[in-house]
Amino acid sequence: MSRELQKKIILPILMLVVIIQIWGNIADKVEGFPTPYNTYIAAFGGVNSFDEEIEGVLSDPFYVNNQDDKGIFWQVLASLERVFYGFVLAIAVGVPLGLFIGMSPSAQYAFDPFIQIFKPVSPLAWLPLLLFIFQDINLTAISTIFVTSIWPIIINTTQGVKSVNQDYLNVAKVLNFSPFEKIFKIILPVAVPFIFTGMRLSLGIAWLVIVAAEMLTGGIGIGFWIWDEYNNLNYYSIIIGIIVVGLIGFLLDLGMGKIADFFDYRKKGRA
């Protein structure tokens, strides 16, 4: 085992020990705060420190009692479905718009002020207006994801277009390329790594937004599940939900990062 690999394994484990120790200290000082051990029991089941037999949240994640009472697997799946639809919609609109803005200075002058204004707006600010428009939980969540996650795609796609060497564009003029030939043969091969970087950032924002959106819209989903557990004073489940959200977000980012690296000619050139 290489020294680098040892560091990648040992250092996160040491960090986890430190986090658990800090967590335990907080639980000792704050009355009723979930301890690491009891949270583990609440997740996987067993006998907690109060000699209570607990059925863990993760011991049966696939159960379905009724439409509103489902295991955590179905909660996560519902959230991922909304993220997928909003994310795909952001790609479908953001990539062409980014190409257009990057290729046209006039378009950049027209769109850039509004991008800079709307980009920092919190998803929670959009939520009431979109809920009023759609009057539907799913459409509201999807549209909120779309509105808040489209900006990294537009900005990075535009940056990718602007990174194209001017000599390549001059060659396209000499060869009398059509606009579509110019895009597919000259611009996209250079811009693709930037586009996927924007998509990676966008996906992270989409997963962040869905949790906040579901807390306010209700229905099935991991965000609403966490909020419902809070209303039921199940603080152990809140921590479990936070960990699940973090792990899913990590896996999404890891997967999108691998895809982005695959299409990044710059990293292939260094390999």
C-alpha positions as CSV (number, residue, x, y, z in Angstrom):
1,M,0.0,0.0,0.0
2,S,1.4,3.4,-1.1
3,R,2.0,6.2,1.4
4,E,-0.5,8.3,-0.4
5,L,-3.2,5.7,-0.2
6,Q,-2.5,5.2,3.5
7,K,-3.1,8.9,4.1
8,K,-6.3,8.8,2.1
9,I,-7.6,6.0,4.4
10,I,-6.1,6.9,7.8
11,L,-6.6,10.7,7.8
12,P,-10.4,10.5,7.2
13,I,-10.7,7.9,10.0
14,L,-8.8,10.1,12.4
15,M,-11.0,13.0,11.4
16,L,-14.1,10.9,12.0
17,V,-12.9,10.1,15.5
18,V,-12.4,13.8,16.2
19,I,-15.9,14.6,14.9
20,I,-17.5,11.8,17.0
21,Q,-15.6,13.1,20.1
22,I,-16.9,16.7,19.5
23,W,-20.4,15.3,18.9
24,G,-20.2,13.4,22.2
25,N,-19.0,16.5,24.1
26,I,-22.0,18.5,22.7
27,A,-24.4,15.7,23.7
28,D,-22.9,15.8,27.3
29,K,-23.5,19.5,27.6
30,V,-26.8,19.9,25.8
31,E,-29.6,18.0,27.6
32,G,-31.5,15.7,25.2
33,F,-29.1,16.1,22.4
34,P,-28.6,12.7,20.5
35,T,-25.4,10.9,21.4
36,P,-23.4,9.1,18.7
37,Y,-24.3,5.6,20.2
38,N,-28.0,6.3,20.4
39,T,-28.0,7.8,16.9
40,Y,-26.4,4.6,15.6
41,I,-29.0,2.5,17.3
42,A,-31.8,4.8,15.9
43,A,-30.3,4.2,12.4
44,F,-29.7,0.4,12.5
45,G,-31.7,-0.8,15.4
46,G,-30.9,-2.4,18.7
47,V,-31.0,-1.5,22.4
48,N,-30.1,2.1,23.2
49,S,-28.5,3.5,26.4
50,F,-32.0,3.7,27.9
51,D,-32.6,0.0,27.5
52,E,-35.2,0.6,24.8
53,E,-35.5,-1.8,21.9
54,I,-35.4,0.4,18.8
55,E,-36.2,-0.4,15.2
56,G,-33.7,1.5,13.1
57,V,-34.6,3.9,10.4
58,L,-32.2,2.2,8.0
59,S,-33.1,-1.4,9.1
60,D,-36.2,-1.3,6.8
61,P,-35.8,1.6,4.3
62,F,-38.2,0.0,1.8
63,Y,-41.4,-0.2,3.8
64,V,-44.6,1.3,2.6
65,N,-47.5,1.8,5.0
66,N,-49.5,4.3,2.9
67,Q,-48.9,7.1,0.4
68,D,-47.6,9.4,3.1
69,D,-45.7,6.9,5.3
70,K,-42.8,5.3,3.4
71,G,-39.3,4.2,4.3
72,I,-36.3,6.5,3.8
73,F,-35.4,4.9,0.5
74,W,-38.6,6.1,-1.1
75,Q,-38.1,9.5,0.5
76,V,-34.6,9.8,-1.1
77,L,-35.9,8.4,-4.4
78,A,-38.7,11.0,-4.6
79,S,-36.2,13.8,-4.0
80,L,-33.8,12.4,-6.6
81,E,-36.6,12.3,-9.2
82,R,-37.3,16.0,-8.7
83,V,-33.6,16.8,-8.8
84,F,-33.3,14.8,-12.1
85,Y,-36.1,16.6,-13.8
86,G,-35.0,20.1,-12.7
87,F,-31.4,19.4,-13.5
88,V,-32.2,18.1,-17.0
89,L,-34.4,21.1,-17.7
90,A,-31.5,23.4,-16.5
91,I,-29.1,21.6,-18.9
92,A,-31.6,21.8,-21.8
93,V,-32.0,25.6,-21.4
94,G,-28.7,26.5,-19.9
95,V,-26.3,25.0,-22.4
96,P,-27.8,26.5,-25.6
97,L,-28.3,29.8,-23.8
98,G,-24.6,29.8,-22.7
99,L,-23.5,29.0,-26.2
100,F,-25.5,31.9,-27.6
101,I,-24.2,34.3,-25.0
102,G,-20.6,33.2,-25.5
103,M,-20.8,33.6,-29.3
104,S,-22.6,36.9,-29.3
105,P,-21.3,40.0,-27.5
106,S,-24.7,41.6,-27.9
107,A,-26.3,38.7,-26.1
108,Q,-23.8,39.0,-23.3
109,Y,-24.6,42.7,-22.9
110,A,-28.3,41.9,-22.8
111,F,-28.3,38.8,-20.4
112,D,-25.3,39.4,-18.1
113,P,-26.9,42.0,-15.8
114,F,-29.9,39.8,-15.2
115,I,-27.7,36.7,-14.6
116,Q,-25.7,38.6,-12.0
117,I,-28.9,39.8,-10.4
118,F,-30.8,36.5,-10.2
119,K,-27.8,34.2,-9.6
120,P,-27.5,35.0,-5.8
121,V,-31.2,34.9,-5.1
122,S,-32.0,32.3,-2.5
123,P,-34.2,29.3,-3.6
124,L,-36.5,30.1,-0.6
125,A,-37.2,33.5,-2.2
126,W,-38.4,31.8,-5.4
127,L,-40.5,29.1,-3.7
128,P,-43.6,31.1,-2.7
129,L,-44.0,32.7,-6.1
130,L,-43.5,29.4,-7.9
131,L,-45.9,27.6,-5.6
132,F,-48.5,30.3,-6.4
133,I,-48.0,29.8,-10.1
134,F,-48.0,26.0,-10.3
135,Q,-50.2,25.1,-7.3
136,D,-48.4,21.8,-7.3
137,I,-45.7,20.4,-5.0
138,N,-43.7,18.5,-7.6
139,L,-43.8,21.3,-10.2
140,T,-42.9,23.9,-7.6
141,A,-39.8,21.8,-6.4
142,I,-38.7,21.1,-10.0
143,S,-39.1,24.7,-11.1
144,T,-37.2,25.9,-8.1
145,I,-34.3,23.6,-8.9
146,F,-34.4,24.8,-12.5
147,V,-34.3,28.5,-11.6
148,T,-31.6,28.2,-9.0
149,S,-29.3,25.6,-10.7
150,I,-29.2,27.0,-14.2
151,W,-26.8,29.8,-13.6
152,P,-23.5,27.7,-13.2
153,I,-24.4,26.0,-16.5
154,I,-24.9,29.2,-18.3
155,I,-21.8,30.9,-16.9
156,N,-19.5,28.0,-17.4
157,T,-20.8,27.3,-20.9
158,T,-20.2,30.9,-21.8
159,Q,-16.7,30.8,-20.3
160,G,-16.0,27.6,-22.4
161,V,-17.0,29.4,-25.6
162,K,-14.8,32.3,-24.8
163,S,-11.9,30.0,-24.2
164,V,-11.9,28.9,-27.8
165,N,-8.7,30.0,-29.6
166,Q,-9.3,32.8,-32.1
167,D,-7.2,31.0,-34.6
168,Y,-9.7,28.1,-34.7
169,L,-12.5,30.5,-35.3
170,N,-10.6,32.2,-38.1
171,V,-10.1,28.8,-39.7
172,A,-13.9,28.2,-39.5
173,K,-14.4,31.5,-41.4
174,V,-11.9,30.5,-44.1
175,L,-13.6,27.1,-44.5
176,N,-17.0,28.8,-44.6
177,F,-18.4,26.7,-41.8
178,S,-22.1,27.1,-41.1
179,P,-23.1,28.2,-37.5
180,F,-23.9,24.6,-36.6
181,E,-20.6,23.3,-38.1
182,K,-18.8,26.0,-36.1
183,I,-20.5,25.0,-32.9
184,F,-20.1,21.2,-33.3
185,K,-16.6,21.1,-34.9
186,I,-14.9,24.0,-33.2
187,I,-16.6,25.3,-30.1
188,L,-18.1,22.3,-28.4
189,P,-14.9,20.2,-28.3
190,V,-13.2,23.0,-26.4
191,A,-16.2,24.1,-24.3
192,V,-17.4,20.6,-23.2
193,P,-15.1,20.4,-20.1
194,F,-16.4,23.8,-19.0
195,I,-20.0,22.7,-19.6
196,F,-19.5,19.6,-17.4
197,T,-17.9,21.7,-14.7
198,G,-21.0,23.9,-14.7
199,M,-23.2,20.8,-14.7
200,R,-21.3,19.5,-11.6
201,L,-21.8,22.7,-9.7
202,S,-25.5,22.8,-10.8
203,L,-26.1,19.3,-9.6
204,G,-24.7,20.1,-6.2
205,I,-27.0,23.2,-6.0
206,A,-30.0,21.1,-7.1
207,W,-29.5,18.6,-4.3
208,L,-29.0,21.4,-1.8
209,V,-32.2,23.2,-3.0
210,I,-34.5,20.2,-3.0
211,V,-34.0,19.6,0.7
212,A,-34.9,23.2,1.6
213,A,-37.8,23.2,-0.9
214,E,-39.4,20.0,0.4
215,M,-39.2,21.3,3.9
216,L,-41.6,24.1,2.9
217,T,-43.8,22.3,0.3
218,G,-44.4,19.1,2.1
219,G,-45.3,15.8,0.6
220,I,-42.9,12.8,0.2
221,G,-39.1,13.6,0.0
222,I,-36.1,13.5,2.2
223,G,-36.4,17.3,3.0
224,F,-40.0,16.9,4.2
225,W,-39.1,13.7,6.1
226,I,-36.4,15.6,8.1
227,W,-38.8,18.4,8.8
228,D,-41.5,15.9,9.8
229,E,-39.1,14.2,12.2
230,Y,-38.3,17.6,13.7
231,N,-42.0,18.2,14.3
232,N,-42.2,14.8,16.0
233,L,-39.2,15.6,18.1
234,N,-37.2,12.7,16.6
235,Y,-33.8,14.4,16.8
236,Y,-32.0,11.1,16.1
237,S,-33.7,10.9,12.8
238,I,-32.8,14.5,11.9
239,I,-29.1,13.6,12.3
240,I,-29.6,10.4,10.3
241,G,-31.3,12.4,7.6
242,I,-28.4,15.0,7.5
243,I,-25.9,12.2,7.1
244,V,-28.0,10.5,4.4
245,V,-28.3,13.8,2.5
246,G,-24.6,14.4,2.8
247,L,-23.7,10.9,1.5
248,I,-26.1,11.2,-1.4
249,G,-24.7,14.6,-2.3
250,F,-21.1,13.2,-2.1
251,L,-22.0,10.3,-4.4
252,L,-23.7,12.6,-6.9
253,D,-20.7,15.0,-6.9
254,L,-18.3,12.0,-7.2
255,G,-20.2,10.6,-10.1
256,M,-20.5,13.9,-11.9
257,G,-16.9,14.6,-11.3
258,K,-15.9,11.3,-13.0
259,I,-18.0,12.2,-16.0
260,A,-16.5,15.7,-16.2
261,D,-13.0,14.3,-16.0
262,F,-13.8,11.8,-18.8
263,F,-14.7,14.7,-21.1
264,D,-11.9,17.0,-20.0
265,Y,-9.3,16.9,-22.7
266,R,-7.0,19.0,-20.5
267,K,-6.7,16.3,-17.9
268,K,-6.3,13.6,-20.5
269,G,-3.4,15.6,-22.0
270,R,-1.6,15.6,-18.6
271,A,-2.2,11.9,-18.0
